[in-house]
Amino acid sequence: MTKINPAERASIEALEQLRSCIDKGLCFRLEAGAGAGKQSRITYVEFTSYSL
């Protein structure tokens, strides 16, 4: 079994929370430093939301 490091676990949890807010039509704030991958997360969520 592959162990997930704490940063990866936090990323997974944040993505789940983000999707939950979008699914419920709630507002959310995505706060992270420059180069942290915010845009790629939003693009991923947009793509997978349209794919469902």
N, C-alpha and C positions, 0 to 999 in steps of 0.2 A: 504494500500500500504506500503510495506517494504522500509524503507529508507536505502540507501547504504552509508556506512561511507566513508570518504575521502580516506582512504588507499585502500579500496576495489575498489573504483571508479578508482583510479590511476592504480591499478593492471589490471583492465579490459581494460583500455585505452592502457596500455603498451602491453598487449597481442594482442589487435587489431592491433597496429602498427607493432608488430613482425610478425604477420600473413600476413599483407599487404606487408612487405618487402620480405617475403618468396614467396608469390604468384607472386610478380613482379620480382623475381630473384635478388633482391638487397642485398647488404651487410648490416649488422646491428651490433650493439654492445649492449650487455646486461650487464649493469653495476649495481652491487648491492653488499652489504656486505656479508660476510660469513653467511651461514644459512638463506639467504633471499628467497630461493626457486627457484633459477635460473635453476637448473637441472630439477626440476619437471615441470617447465614451458616449457622447450625445449622438454622434453619427451612427454608432453601433446600435443604440437603442432605437433611433429613428428607423434604421434599416430593418431590424428584427420586428419592430412593431408593425411595419407595413407588410412583412412577410407572413404574419399570422393570419 
